[in-house]
Amino acid sequence: MRDNGSPIVADLGVIIGVATFSWLVTVLLVPLIARLCRQRGWLDQPGPRKVHTRPTPRLTGVALFVAIWLPLVGLTLLFPHWLAEFRGQALPILSGAIVILLLGIVDDLRPLPGSAKLGVQLIVGSFLWFAGVNFGRLWIPFVGGLELGALSWPVTVLWFLILVNAVNIIDGLDGLAVGTTAVAALTLLWVSQTLALRPIWIGTAGLFGGLVAFWRYNRHPAQVFMGDGGSLSLGYFFAVVALMAPIKRFTAVAFFVPIFALILPLAESAFSVWRRSLTGTNPLRADYGHLHHRLLAAGWSPKAIVRAYMLVTGVFGLFSVLMRYGNRRLVALGIGIFVLLIMVVLGIIFDLWGKRAGSRRAAGKRFEE
């Protein structure tokens, strides 16, 4: 039995229904939005930093926004008792989601300075904090919950800024952001359902259904792009989940699932800021230094990169499930070993790539001589 006496079978029925509805909504909306983009010239043009070779509609991420929030809002209106414990946060969360979507759309139509986008996100994060969607305490591994007090606002806003931009970091390759977040959504769906966090698993069911439908259009070679409106909306959803989950049921699992679910884009975000800071470049400016760019340069195909990201995300998702049921110290050890393995494999890949590139340069010099 679940909370409020609802059996697991009933929850499964709602999950399937929501996912199917969101899948259908996305299938219907994406072609309509893509047609509008072509008519208005709202296309992502090929360029030196782009993998695609033809103008591609870029606002279809709006369909993913609808897939997440329409069923959540609809079921809230039909069954208000389902969200009783989160009622005070529902309107601020939806309002923030709309602002982030509009920010992404504006940036897709007319690119904004990084500082302007960061400023709007800072305002939305602060608004959520004032609305009670925040970290009152922080979970530290093997220590427990730490009351934040006056640090609640900066920690909440910083965490929000990191997660809201996480998906955007990897949205540079056909199907990469969609495939990675779909696997992450499955993990989040499982854990939030077992923790009886109904608003989260309903929204995640909609997200998963929408992503499955969107994959049809965004996989390589992509027919459409989600744009910043889509990637920021996905990041916003995971950011809000990270802030919502501990409000009523503070557990290590509720805190870490969003981290594990988006571990690759989060690592990319941290590495990108660190790398750009070391070279003296603007940490908000896009470049070729992301992992998927490096793997492309090393000879990997777009499909192979997407599969690798999905596999790694799935393994970290499994770790989050094990944290729910198993010995957390053993899980932490397993995570450490897996991270070390990833670093070794990447080291081997880039070392071989460097040697091949060096050999090609040497061969070119001999040919010139």
N, C-alpha and C positions, 0 to 999 in steps of 0.2 A: 504493500500500500504506500501511496505517496502522501504528501501533506494535504490537508483538507479532505482526506479520504479518497483521493483520486487514484485509481489503479494505474500501474505502469502501462497497461494495454491502452487505456484511454489517452495517456500522454503520447504514446506512439501513434495513435490515430490522428491526434492534433498535429504532430510533427510531420507526418506524411501529407496531411491535408494542406498545411501551410507551405511546405516545400513544393508541392504540386502546383498550388495557386501561384506562388512566386515564379516558378518555372514558366508557367503559361503567360503570366504578365510580361516577363522578360522576352519571351519568344515573340510576343505581339508588339512590344514597344521598340525593340532594337531596330527592326527594319523601318519602322515609321520615323524614328529619330535619325537614322542613317540617311533616309531619303530627304528629310528636311535639311540635313547638313550639306548634302550634295547640291540641293537647290540654292542654298544661301552661301555656299562656298566656305562653310565651316569645316575645313579639311586640314589634316596634319600633312604638311608637305615633306617630301623626302629631303634629306640634308646630310651633311658630313657626320653628325652624331646619330643618324637614324639608320635602322636596319631595313625598313620598308622602302620600296622603290616606286610606289605610286601614291597619289593623294588619297588619304583615308579619313573617313568620318571620325570625329574625336569626342563627341559629346554623349555617346551612347551609355556612359556610366550612369546617366540619370535613371536608366532602367533598373540598375542595381539598387539605387537609392529607394525607388518605389518598391522593389521586391523586398527590401528589409522592413521598411516602415509602414507600408500600407496594411499588411496583415496584422502587424503589431498594434497599430492604431485601431483597426477594425475590431479585433478581438477584445481590445480594452473597452471599447464602447459597448460591445455586446455582453461582455462578462467582466464588469468593473471589479468584482471581488478578486479576480486573478492577479491584479496589480495593486492590491490594497496596501501592501507594505512599501511599495515604491511610488505611491500616488503623488507625493509631494515633489518627486523628481521628474515625473513623466513629461510635463510641459516644458521645463527648462531643457531637458535632454533633446526633445524633438525640435525646439527652437534653435538650439545649437547646431543640430544636424542640418537644418535648412540653411543657416548662415554659412556653414562649411561647404555645403553643396554649391551655393551661389558664388562663394569665393572661388571654388574650382572652375565653375563655368566661366566666370569673368576672366580668369587667368588663361583658360583655353582659348577664348575669343580674342583677348588682347593681353599678352603676357605682362604680369605685374612684377615689380621689383621684389626680390626675396624679402626685404625688410617689411614691405607692405603686407605680404602674405603672413609673415611671422607676427606682425602687429595684430592682425585680425584674429589669428589663432590664439594669441595671448589674451585678447579680450574675451573670446569664447571660453577659454580655459578658466579665466578668472570668474566669469559669469557662472559657470558650473560649480566652482568652489563656493561662491556665495549662496548658490541654490542648495547646497548640502551634498553635492556629488563630488566627494573629495576623500582624501586619505586623512583620517583622524589619527591613524597609527600605521606604522610600517612594519611588515614582517621581515625579520632577520633570520636566516637559516640557523637552526639549532639553538636559537636564543629565544625567539618568540616575538610577540607584538611590542613595538616601541612607540609610546605616545609621542606624537610630533609637536603638539602645542603650537607655538608661533611658527614652526617650520611647515605647518600643514599647507599653507598657500604656496610657497615656492616649490615644495616637493610635488604637490598636485599639478601645478601648472607645468613644471618641467616634464613630468611624466606624460601629461597630456600632449605637449608639443612633440615629444619623441614618438609616441605611438601614432598620433594623427598623421605624421609624415612618413611612417614606416613603410606602408604599402607603396607610396609614391616612389620610394627609392628604387624598388625592383620593377617598376612598371616601365621598363625600357626594352622589353623583348616580348614577342608575340606569345601570349598565353602564360607568361611567367607569373604575373601578379594574380591572375585568375586561378591558375592551378595551385599555387602556394597557399592562397587564402582559402581555397575550397578544402584542402586537406586540414588546414588550421581550424576551419569551421566545424569539420567532423569531430575533431577532438573537443572543441569547446561545447558542441552540442551534447556530447556524451557526458562530460563532467558537469555541466550546468544542470542537466536533467537529473543526474544522480544527487546533486546538491539541492534539488527542488527550487532552483532559481528560474521560475517560470518565465518572467519577462525576457531573460537572457536566452533561454533555449527556444522560445518562440521566434525572437528576432534572428537567432542563428539559423533556425530551420528555413526562414525566408531567405536569408543570405545564401545558404547552401543551394537552395532551389534556383535562385537567380544566377549563381555562379555556374551551375551545371548548364543552364540554358545559354549563358553568355559565352561559355567555352566554345560552343558551336561556331560563333562568329569571330572569336578572338584568337583561336589557336593558329599556329603557323600554317600557311601565310594568312595573316589577320585580314579580315574584311572590315573590321571596325576597331576603334580604340576606346577605352573607357574614359580617357582624358583625366585631368586633375580633379574634375567633378566626381568621377567614380573612385579614383584611388584615394583621395582625401576622405570621401564618405566611408570607404572601407576602413581606413585608418581610424576615423572618428568612432566607428562602431566598436572596434577593439579597445580603443582608449576608454570609452565610456564603460565597457564591460569590466575593464581593470579597476575602474573607480567604483562601479556599482556592486560588484560581487562581494566585497568585504563589508558592505554597509550593515547587513543584517546577519550574515554568517561568515565571520572573519575566520578564514582557514588558510593554511599555506597553499592548498590547491587553488582556491579562489583567486589568490594573489598571483600565482605563478603560471596558471594556464595561459593567459594572454601573452606572457613572456615567451613561454615555450612555443606557442602557436606561431608567433612572428619572430622567432629567434634569428632567422637569416636576415630579414630586412632590418631588424634592430641592430644586429652586428654590423650590417652594411652602413647604417646611419652613423654609428659610433666611429667606425673605421674611416668613413668619408670625412667627417669633421676633423678627426685627428690628422689624416693625411693632408687635407687642404690647409690646415693650420700650420703644419710643418713646412709646407712649401710656400707659405705666405699668400695663398690665394683665398678668395672669399669662400668661407665654409658653406654658404648657401647656393653657390653657383654650381650648376651641373657640369660633369666632365666625363672622361672616358675611363675613369679609374675604378668603376664598380666591378664586383666579382664577375657578373655575367659578361661584361665587356672583355675582361681578361681571359675568360674561358673561350669566348668567341675568337679572340686573337690567338689563343693556343690551339685553335683548330676544332673546337667542339661545335656541333651543330646546334641551332636553336632548340630543336626537339630534345636533344640529349641534355641540354642545360636545364630545361623545364622539368624533365624527369628527375634529374639529380636534386633539384630544389624540392620537388614534391616528396622524394624519398627521405631527404634529411628532415624536412618538416614533419613527415609521418613518424619518423623515429623519435623526434622530440615530443610529438604528441603522445606516443606510447609511454614515454617517460612521465608525462603529466598524469596519465591514467594510472600508472604504477604508483605514483606518489599518492594518489587517492586511496589505493588499497594495500600497498606494500610498505616495506621498511624504507623510510626516507633516506637514511644514511647510505644504504646500498644503492638506492636510486641515484643519489648524488655522486657516488663513486662511478656508477655506470655512465652518468652524464659527462663526468670528467674524462673518462676513457674514450668516450665517443668523440668529444671535442678534440682531444689529442689526436685521434685517428683522422679526423677531418683535416686538421692542420698538417699532418704528415702527408696525406694524399695530395692536398693542394700544393705542398712544398715540392713533391715529386713531379706533379703536373707542370708547375711553372719552371722548375729546374730543367726538365726536358725541353720545354718550349724555349727557354733561354739558350740552351745549347744548340737547338736546331736553328734558331734565329742567328746565333753567332756563326754557325757553319755556313748559312746562306750568305751572310755578309762577307765572310772570308772568301767564299767561292766567287762572289761578285767582284771583289777586289782583284783576285787572280785573273778573272776573265778580262777585266779592264786593262791589266798589265800586259 
